[in-house]
């Protein structure tokens, strides 16, 4: 099986091999899931899995099915409705952080999203442009230019982390600890040791956010979290649990996905000099290139869990009531029925922004998409403008991808580059 995952040009896997790989989430699968998703799209587009958490799960990999499922009200995001499954996967400690719009259905989801949308406005995001640029410049100033530097910890992660922390109003001296707890939560595992670490991190995050919200109530600072506290004080707007959980989901989703996406973009553009050159012709070309990277190697590989509220038939496969459903964003974004030559990165691909599913689709479309796009444009534009000869410090095929079991995101384990090889 290991050899079969060696490259994207590997011999096609059988449906049985692909289902086994996706179920086990092996290191080989984590390093390169694309051949697995290709095999599943072809032979088992709605595939029953046997994951370690033991809850019956179905994986959807074709674009049309994925897009429909993301907006299908029969697939619930309210994991409390599937409480036994929830406990088996996440454990009791996660409940305090999951009472948010990500894990809810209408009308609750509608109410929570409206509140967040009223505070996380395009105007507020655009007001961050100068600050995002300053943070980008400061991080690049601190990087050595004539020796290898790992851009993940030095650039890709601190940029969106600083931005979301400033947006929320997280004090600078508290950000590192919050990031460490978030990193533990992101690396989901099902063994006793992993579950124990997860529970400690979740408890620490909950206590920290409760305290931070209390401080924002005493001393408002005009940030996003202060605005949410104000919204909570409006009768019936937000419960204490919803406030803390909303703060958590904005902090977590607001930096992890963008950090890995910046890394994915740098790696793939540096691996393809012709595409990089086309991408850097002007601002419009860069914007299109960023959307193609979202499609080609999204940092959000699969949707968060849904569960079937009733029996649902998808492409002749019965998903029984109570089963979990995962939607492969990565698989759907490389569906040849939707995208020509999907395993090739083409920064001039037409209409890609309107068609890729990197930010989801339907009621749960990512509320942070405008901020992610802003950060990507400034990060990549500034990096390549300041260091036009930047190069990978290793062969593209030697890239190491995260291989921890069941991570929340798809991204590189490291990104060694030389900013100025000359």
Residue, then its C-alpha position, 0 to 999 in steps of 0.5 A: x500500500x505504501x508504494x501505491x501512494x508514492x505520487x499522484x501518477x501512481x497506479x489507480x487503487x481499487x475501491x476496496x483499497x481506497x476505502x481502507x486507506x480513507x478509513x484508517x487515515x494511514x500515514x501514506x494517505x495523509x501524505x497524499x490523499x489524492x489517489x484515494x479520492x480519485x479511486x473513490x470518485x470513480x468506484x465508490x463516490x458515496x463510501x461507507x467508512x470504518x473509522x477508529x472512532x467506531x461511528x458509522x460514517x459515509x464519505x462523499x467525494x464527487x463535486x455535484x454530490x458534495x455541493x448538494x450535501x453541504x446545503x442539504x437540511x437532512x444532514x444536520x450540523x447539530x451534533x448534539x442531536x446525535x449525542x451518542x456519536x458526539x460523545x464517542x468522537x469528541x468526548x464531554x470536554x468538547x461540548x463547552x467549545x462547540x455551542x456555536x454556529x459551526x455545530x448548529x442548524x436553523x433557527x439557532x444557526x441563523x441567529x448566531x450567524x447573523x450576530x457574527x455577521x453583524x460584527x465581522x463585517x466587510x468594513x471591519x475586515x477591510x480596515x485591517x488591510x494596513x495592519x495585515x501589511x505591517x505584520x507581513x512586513x515585520x515577519x519577513x524583516x525578521x527572516x534570514x534571507x541567504x539561508x534556509x528558513x522554515x516559513x511555517x513557524x516564521x511566517x505562515x502561522x504567525x501572520x493569521x494568528x496575529x491578525x485574528x488575535x488583534x481582531x478579537x482583542x487577545x492581548x499579545x502576551x497571551x497569544x502563544x499559549x492560546x495557539x498552543x492549546x489550539x494546536x492540541x485541539x487540532x490534532x484529534x486522536x482517539x486513544x486514551x493519551x490523545x483524549x487526555x491531552x485534548x480534554x486538558x487543552x479544551x478545559x484550559x481554552x474554555x477557562x481562558x475564554x470565559x476570563x477574556x470575555x469577562x475582561x472585555x465586558x469590564x473594559x471594552x476595546x472596540x474589537x470583535x470580541x467586545x462587539x460580541x459581548x455587547x451582542x450578548x448583553x442584548x436580551x436573548x442574543x447570546x448565551x454565556x456558552x454561545x459567547x465563549x464557543x463563538x470566540x473559540x471558533x473564530x480564534x481557531x478557524x481564523x488562523x489555522x486554515x489560513x496558515x496552512x493555506x498560505x503554506x500550500x500556496x507558496x509550496x505549489x507556486x514555487x514548485x511550478x515556476x511557470x504558474x508563479x510567473x503568470x500569477x505575479x503579472x498583476x493584482x488580478x492574476x494573483x487573485x485568480x491564482x489564490x482561488x486556484x490554490x484554494x481549489x488545488x490544495x485546500x487546507x480544509x480537506x473534509x467538511x466537519x461532521x454532519x449526521x443524517x436526520x433521516x434515511x437519505x439516498x445519495x447516488x443510489x447509496x442509502x445513508x441511514x438515519x443517524x449515520x455520520x457524513x463527511x464531505x471531501x472538499x479535496x475530492x470534490x475540488x479535483x473532480x474531472x466532471x467539474x474541472x478540466x485537468x483537475x490534477x494540474x494547477x492552472x492559475x488562469x482557470x476560469x470561474x474557479x472562485x465561483x465553483x471551488x468548495x474550499x469555503x464550503x457552500x450553502x448556509x455554512x459558507x465560511x464567514x471568514x472567507x473575505x479575511x482569508x482572501x485578504x491575508x493570502x493576497x497580502x502574504x503572497x504578494x509581499x513575499x514574492x515582491x520582496x523576494x522574487x528569487x525565493x526558492x524551495x530549499x528541497x525538491x518539491x517531491x520531498x515535501x513533508x505533509x502532516x501525517x498525524x491521524x485525523x488532523x483538522x486541516x491539510x498542510x505541510x509539516x515544514x516549508x523550508x525556503x531560501x528567500x534570496x538564493x543569490 
